[in-house]
């Protein structure tokens, strides 16, 4: 598993609503359907502060312009749980 998804899981679990781990690690598979590794890297920096994209990018060690590209054209298949149903 990609370390960014592991860190994202930890960041989500630290938020008030939580994101508990399971024995099967299915939550990591779900996150990999929803985020690219770069998006997971940025999202893993979430906390209860309201950072700008520039500040979040700096924390992730990315150029601000690169961090604003939310849907890179890299051929990554994306799953949007609000629009698609896997069943």
N, C-alpha and C positions, 0 to 999 in steps of 0.2 A: 504494500500500500504506500502511496505517496505520502511523504511526511507532511505536506501542506494540508491534506485531508485529515490527517490525525490531529494536527494543530487546530484546524477548523472545528472538529468535533469537540475538542477541549474548550475552545472559545464559546461555542454555542451552549455547552453545558454550564458555563460560568454565568450565563445570562439568567435573568429571573425565571423564565419559563423552562429552562433546562433542556438538555438533549442527552439523556442518559445512554450509556453504552449497553450493548447487548452481547451475549456470548457469541452469537453468530457474526457480529460485526456488519450486519446488514445496513446499518446507518452509514457506513463508509461507502458502500455501493450506491446508496441513494444520493449521497453528496457528489459522487463522481458522475452521476447522471445529470446533476443540476449545475455543476461548476466545472470550469476548466481548471487545470492546476494553478494558473496565474490568478484566476478569480478566487480560488480557495486560499491562496497565499494572502491576498488582500483581505478577504473576509475573516480570516483567522486573526486579524489584528483588531477585530471589533471589541469594543468594550462599552461602558456606559457613558462615554464622552461623545461629543458630536464633532468628530474630526472632518476637515475638508478633504477632498480627494488629494490635494497637494500634500497635506500632512500624512494621510494614510500611505500615499506613495513613498514619501520619505521614510516612513517606518519600515516599509517593505523593501526599501532599497531600489525602487523603480523610478524612472523618469515620470513626472506628473502626466505628460501627454500620453505615454504608454498606458498608464493606469486608467485613463478615461475611456479607453477602447474596451467597452464591455463585451463586445461580440467579435473577437478577432476572426478573420477569415482564414482559419487554419485547418478547415475540414473536420473540426470536432463536431460530432453529433451531440445535439443538446436535447434535453428533456425538460419541458415546461409543465410542471404538475397542474398548472391552472388551465392549460390548453389541451394536454394529451393525457390519455389514460393508458397505463401499461397493461391493463387487463381487458 
